[in-house]
Amino acid sequence: MVRRWLSRLYLSLVFFFLYAPIAVLMVFSFNSARSRGVWGGFTLDWYAQLFHDRQIMAALYYTILCAVISSVLATVLGTTAAIGLSGMRGLPRLLVSNLVYLPMINPDIVMGLSLMLLFISIKIPLGFVSMLLAHITFSLPFVIFSVLPKLKQTQADLYDAALDLGARPLAAYIRVIIPQIMPGIVTGFLLAFTMSIDDFVVSFFTTGNGVTNVAITIYSMARRGMNPKINALLTIMFAGVIVLLFIANRRMAYSKPGGKN
């Protein structure tokens, strides 16, 4: 009994420290006072001002555009790479797996600076394209390692059975293998999307004049004092992520055997 109570207390404390700061941020996005420690009454003025702020709207536009494009391309490339990696054996697979895993533990500042130097050396102007390529690069490993476990769970003879039944190799992958690993693909896409929206360091080094994302904009505004419009923006982004996760979980639940169609 005591052990169960302690485990529940520990779990409650973990969730409290995880979500209490977000709850405070969301509550103060409706605060009429600019102070972060004084409640001045309920208001929606900060949300109205948010949508009239050209700097924030431009940053939000580039953030969402970069996140959508980079996560889609990273998901396609990462899924293809995971399928190829699953077919490798022995030392080559171990070597490639370690090379793919390395960017996940590599410090962001090292990746950001190295990518910036690479783009400059090959004459790619720093701007939206360079930031997009950087986001695809650091998102790829997360997609690959999200898809690989699902490939391991897939029966090895499914692909061969599809070929024996007359399916072409590409059609066998699209119609047989892809549906089996779709939960891993969706997880990889969500990770890539979240990583792209959240990124600051790599974006800071690889972007150029006139192109910023939300993280860079918040950093520049926070240096002059936290603007309540940022609370409103982050509240909307958090609500959007929750809705996206809910839709993804519902689709994966319905795709399982016995689920609704």
N, C-alpha and C positions, 0 to 999 in steps of 0.2 A: 504494500500500500504506500509506504513512504517512498519507495523507489519510483513508483508510478507518478506520485505527486511531484517528486524532484525532476523527473524527465519532462513532465508537462510544464513545470516552472521554467526549466532551461529552454524549452522550445518557445515558450511565450516571450522570454527575454530576447532570444535570437530574432524573432519576428518584430519585436518592439524596436530594437536597435536598427533593424533593416528598414522598416517602414515608417517609423515615427518622424524622421526628418522629412520624408516625402509628404507625409500628412501635414506637417507644419507649413511646408512650402505651399501646398495646395490651399490651405486655410488662409494664409496671408496673401494669396493672389486675389482674394475678395476683400482685403482690408482697405478701407478708404484712406488711411494714414500711410505716409511713405515709410514710417518707422517700422522696423522688423520686430520690435519688441512691444509695441503699443497697439491695441486694437481700437480703431477709430470708427468702426461701423462697417456694415456690408455695402459693397459696391461692385459694379461691373465695369467701371470706368477704365480700369487697366486693360481689360480685354478689348474695349473699344479703341483705346489708344494704341494697342498692340497692332491692330490691323491697319492703322494709319501710319505706322513707322516704316518708312521705306528701307532703312538699313536692316531692320530685323526681318522684314518680309523678303528682301533679297537674299539674306543669309538662309532663311528657311527654304526658299526656292532651290538654292544651290545644294542645300543639305539633302532635301528629299530627292531631287533629281539625281544627285551623285549616289545616294544610298540605293535607289531603285535600280539604276543601270548597273552599278558595281555588284550588287547582290545577285541580280539575274545572271550577269556574265560569270561571276565567280561560282554560282551554283551550276551552270552548264559546264564550265571548264573543270570545276572540282569534282562533279559527278563522273565526268569522262575520265579524269585522272584516277579516281578511286576505283573505277571498273578496271582500268589498265593495271593499277597497282595490285588489285586482288588476284590478278592472273599471274603475277610474278612469284617466284619462289627463291628460297635460299638467300645468299649474300646480296644479290642485286636488290631484292625486296627490302632487306634490312637497311641497306645503304640509302635507298630512295626514301624509305619511311623516316629515317633520321634527318635527311635533308629537308623533307616536308615539315617535320616537327620543329625544326630549328627556328623558323620565323615566329612561332607561337611563344617561345621563351626568350626571344631576342628583345632587348630593350627597345621601346618605341623610338627613343631619341636616336639610336643607332640606325634603325631602319629609315626613319625620316631623313636624317642627314645623308645617308648613303644613296637613297632614292633621289634626293635633290641633286647630289653630285652626278649621278648617272644621267638624269634628265638634262643637266647643263652640258655634260660631255658629249651627248648625242644630239644636241641642238633641239631638244623639245622645250618650247617656251613654257615657263611656269604659269599655270592657270588652271582652268577647269579640267582640261584633258590630262595634265600631269597629276592632279589630285585624284581624278577618276582611276587612272592606272595604278596609283599608289594604293587606293582602297581595294581594288581588285587583288593586288598582290598580297596584302596582309589578310584578306578574307579567305583566300584559297585554302590554306591549311585547315581552317575551321570547317569548311564544307567537306573536305576530303575525309577528315576524321569523324565527321558526323555520318557520312554515307558508308564508310568501311564496315562498321559493326553490323549494319543491315545486310551488307553483301555476305558477311560471314554467316549470318543466320539463314540466308537463302540456300535452298537445296542446290547442290552442285550440278545435278543432272537436268535442271529445268531448261537451261539454254540448249543443251544437246537434244533434249526431247522436242523443243520447238523446231530445231533444225531438221530433226527426223520427220516431223509432221509437215515439212515443206516450207517453213517460214524462212525468209531471207535473214542473214545475220543482223542487219540493222533493225528489221521488223521484230526479230526475236528479242532484241534488247528493249525496244520501245514498248512492245505489247506484253512482254512476259517479265523481264527483269525490272524495268522501271517501276511498274505498279508494286512490286514486292519491296522495293527500297524507298518508296515514296515518303514514309515518315522520316527517314534519315535525310532525304533531300529537303523536305520542308523545314526540318530542324536546322540544317545547314544554311538555308536561305534566311531564316529568322536570325541566326547568329551573325551572318554577314551583314544583314540590314541593320541590326543593333550596333555592331561594331563600327559600321560606317557613320551612323548618326552620332555615336558617342566619341568618335576619334577627335583628338585635338593636336597631339604632337606631330604625327605624320602629316596631317593636313597643313599645319603651320609651316612646315618646311617645304612642302611641295606645291603650295598654291601661289598665286601671283596677285598683282594689283587688280582690284575690282572684283575679286572672287574670294569670298569667305563663307565658311559654314557657321552653324549656330554656336558651336563650341568656341571658335575664334572670336565671334562677336560678343559672346557672354564674357569671355576673358577680357576683351578690350573695354567693355562697359563696366565690369566689376572693378577695374583699376580706378575708375572715377566714382565708385560707390554703386551698390547694388540697386538697380532700377526695378520697381515692382512689376513693370511690364515683363521682365524676365520670368518672374514667378508665374504669370499668366501663360507665357509661352511654354514653359516646362510642364505646367499642368496639362495643357492641351496635348503635348507630345506624349506624356505619360498615359493619358487616357487613350490616345491613339494606339500605343503599344499594347495596352490591355485589351482593346477591341481586336487587334490583329492576332494576339495570342488566343483569345477566346474563339475566333473564327477558325484558326488553324487546329486547335484542339478538337473542336466540334467536327471538322472535316475528317481528321484522323480517327476519331471515335466512330464515325459512321462508316469509314472504310474498312474497319476491322470485321472479321467474321462474326455474324450475328448482329451487326449494327444495322441502323436504318439506311435505306438507299434513297 
